[in-house]
Amino acid sequence: MRQRIQQLGPFWRNVATVLGGAAGAQALPLLAAPLLTRMCSPGELGAYSVWLGLVAISAIGATLRMEAAMILDHEPERQRACFRVVFYTTSVAALALTVLAAGARLAGFELAAKLPWTALLTIGIATWLTGCMQTTLAFATSHNAFGKAARAKVATAAIIVASQLALLYAGLGGIGLVLGHLAGTAAGFATARMLLHPPAAPIGWRLDTEQRGHLLRHQKFWRYSLPSNLLNGAVSQLPLFLIGMRHGALAAGLYALTQRVLSAPISLLAASVLEVFKRESVREFQEHGNCERTYRHTFKALAALGAGPALVLLLFAPDLFALVFGERWRASGHLAQLMAPLFLLNFVASPLSYVFFVAGRQKADLLWQVSLFALTVGAFLAPGSIEQNVLWYAIGYSFLYLVYLHMSWQCSRNVLAAA
């Protein structure tokens, strides 16, 4: 196997390294999913997914997307400044989120009232851990340390799965899912720092000159990439929130399993390609003024990898879901069947979206995200059943992805109008 990898080009050697770790990180949750779905109810999975969605969105805002700048800055001083900025902003965000979550519960807000106190009071610490972990992994990518990053991801996934199963067996229900996730993320972050040795990043009560200079130097990330990624994160979680509001916790749990299964190949294969595409596209853009060759090569590979799973979902998803997760989850398979074409487009377009950052076209990406947000709200607030809402969402989202792919191709050629 090692000899075969050595025969590949540098791009695919790096992908194979990232994929090796990602395979372990994603295989563990997938292997555990049939057990999880039999040990918890759709309602419990739905509540946990809402909590996880809030954490994911909060982590985007907490880092100000500064971790993305790590790929562009290779000087030790600038990377140290990046860590210091992220540690400061995530710490402030964690404290604010904890206070806001408690206040929302005491004030009687509906969404806060549906989550237990344990979940509400851990949103802040989960956000801090997620943001710091993302920044540490970006540091690994900037140094081609794909193997070490992969080991950290596997450690995170293994401890999350083991903790959740143990706590569910102990009878903690939905709270066990939350606490297990926290335990795994904390262990993964500690493992990543031990393996990668990122620079020390002391912070104070206020931003100092070095931190403010870093924010100013990379202002496009928090001016354009941050709103864009917040919208993207909101769009990815908004269907779950709106389904829960309109159709109840049971429907939210069914959609949550669909979302988890469809996102697994994207997290496994597409995200592995993205880690390498970041590095290769930046290098080619700096050398030639475009990254057309890397973009075309990556597009073809992603399309070939995603076509097979999309076809299987389109033809057999309901029966597969019932067989693997239990008969009560068959309806999740029907939703996956409706979303199969969207899955393929998402699988291809998500890694290639980094070209907007490489070419400095974050504003174009932001405008697209605004359109997607409006589409999502309209699709899920429209009258109809959950299946009808998901169908309209999949059709509209697929069309926007075709536009997105065209825009990213123009960026790779450096011909899209500058932001």
PAZAZA-802963 format. One record per residue (C-alpha): y, z, x; residue in one letter. Coordinates in steps of 0.2 Angstrom, whole numbers, plus 5000, padded with zeros to 4 digits. Each point is the difference from the previous one (the first is absolute). Layout:
// residues N
YZXA
...
//
This chain:
// residues 419
500050005000M
501250055014R
499749835009Q
500449914983R
501650094998I
500549965018Q
499749814996Q
501350014987L
501949975002G
501150155003P
500650004982F
498250014993W
499550135013R
501450114995N
499549974981V
498250055004A
500650165008T
501150054986V
498749944987L
498650115008G
501050154997G
500749954983A
498249964995A
499550185003G
501650064992A
499849904984Q
498150004999A
499950194998L
501150014984P
499149854993L
498350085003L
500650164993A
500849924984A
498449994990P
499850195003L
501850044996L
500049904984T
498550104994R
500750175006M
501849984992C
500649934984S
501149854998P
501450124995G
499850105016E
500049845010L
501549944991G
501050165004A
499549995018Y
500549825001S
501750044993V
500350145013W
499449885014L
501249874993G
501550125000L
499550045018V
499949825006A
501749964993I
500850155006S
499349975018A
500949835000I
501750084996G
499750145012A
499849895015T
501449884996L
498849875006R
500550045018M
498150005005E
500149814998A
501349995014A
498750085012M
499249835002I
501749925006L
500550145012D
498850035015H
501150105010E
499550185001P
501750074997E
500249904984R
498350044994Q
500450185003R
501649984989A
498949924986C
498850155000F
501550124999R
500849914986V
498449994990V
499650185003F
501750054994Y
500149894984T
498250054995T
500350185002S
501650004990V
499149894987A
498550124999A
501150154996L
501049914987A
498449934992L
499350184998T
501650074992V
500149854989L
498250004994A
500150194996A
501749974991G
499349864990A
498550114994R
501150144996L
501249894990A
498549934990G
500049825006F
498549914992E
499349925016L
500250175010A
499250094985A
498449905001K
499750045018L
499450175006P
501150115010W
498949975016T
500349824999A
501850014997L
500350135014L
499049895013T
501049844997I
501250045014G
498750055013I
499049854996A
501549885002T
500450085017W
498249975006L
499949834994T
501749945007G
499650085017C
498349925000M
500749834996Q
501250015015T
498750065012T
498949854995L
501549895002A
500250075018F
498249955003A
500349834994T
501549975012S
498850055015H
498549904994N
499150174998A
499049934985F
498450095005G
500750175000K
501049974984A
498349944992A
499250175005R
501450104993A
499849904983K
498150035000V
500350195003A
501350004986T
498849914987A
498550105005A
500850174997I
500849954984I
498449944993V
499050155006A
501350124994S
500249924983Q
498150004997L
499850185005A
501550064989L
499449904985L
498350085002Y
500850175001A
500749964983G
501949985004L
500149834991G
501649905002G
500850145012I
498549975012G
500549825001L
501850055005V
499550135012L
498749895008G
501249875003H
501250125008L
498750065012A
499549835006G
501749945002T
500550155011A
498449985010A
500349825003G
501850035005F
499550135013A
498649885006T
501349865002A
501250105010R
498650075011M
499349825004L
501749915001L
501150125009H
501649954991P
501750065008P
500650174995A
501349994987A
501050164998P
501250014985I
501550114995G
500950044984W
501049845001R
499849835007L
500749985018D
500849865009T
498349925005E
499350014983Q
501649934992R
500049865013G
498249954996H
500449994981L
501549895003L
499049895012R
498749974987H
501150014984Q
499149854992K
498550104998F
500850134990W
501249894991R
498849864995Y
498250055005S
500150174992L
500649954983P
498849855000S
498550115005N
500550144988L
500049864986L
498349945006N
499350175001G
500750044982A
499349834994V
498250045007S
500050174991Q
501149964985L
498549924990P
499150175002L
501550104994F
500449894985L
498149984995I
499950195000G
501650024989M
499549864988R
498150014999H
499650175006G
499150095015A
498349914997L
500749835001A
501050055016A
498450065008G
499149844996L
501549905007Y
500050125015A
498249955005L
500449824998T
501450025011Q
499050105013R
498649865001V
501249865001L
501050085013S
498550045011A
499849825008P
501949995002I
500050165009S
498549965010L
500249815005L
501749954996A
500850165008A
498949985015S
500749825002V
501850074997L
499950125015E
499749855011V
501149884991F
501550125003K
499849995019R
499549825001E
501449944989S
501450105009V
499449935017R
500049824994E
501650024991F
500850075016Q
499349865011E
500249854989H
501350054986G
498649994986N
498350064997C
499449844990E
498349995010R
499550184998T
500550004981Y
499049844997R
498550075009H
500150174991T
500249914983F
498449905001K
499050155006A
500650114986L
499749864987A
498249985006A
499650185000L
500850044983G
499249854990A
498350074999G
500350184994P
501349934987A
498749884993L
498750144998V
501350114991L
500449854988L
498249974996L
499150175000F
501350155001A
499550094984P
498250005003D
500350055018L
501150154996F
498850064987A
498549995012L
500950085015V
501250134991F
499150044984G
500149924983E
501650094994R
500949905014W
499649834993R
501749984993A
500750015018S
499049855004G
500849904986H
501750045007L
499449955017A
499449844993Q
501749964993L
500850045017M
498849905011A
501249855004P
501450135003L
498950095012F
499849845010L
501849965001L
500450195005N
498749995013F
500849855008V
501850044998A
500150185004S
499749995019P
501149855002L
501550094992S
500350085017Y
500849835005V
501650054990F
500250145012F
499749895015V
501249874995A
501350134994G
500049934982R
499850174991Q
501349964987K
498949854994A
498550124999D
501150134990L
500549874987L
498249954997W
499550184998Q
501450034987V
499249854990S
498350085001L
500650174994F
500849924985A
498449904996L
498950155001T
501150114989V
500149854987G
498149975001A
499550184997F
501350054987L
499649844989A
499050044984P
498149985001G
498450085007S
499750055018I
499049845003E
501549894994Q
501350095010N
498949985016V
499749824996L
501949964999W
500350105015Y
498749915010A
500749834995I
501850045004G
499650085016Y
498949865006S
501449884997F
501250105010L
498850025014Y
499949815001L
501950005002V
499950145013Y
498749905011L
501249855000H
501550125005M
498950085014S
499549835007W
501849955001Q
500450165009C
498649975013S
500849835003R
501750095002N
500849884987V
500350124985L
501850054998A
500550165010A
500250164991A
//
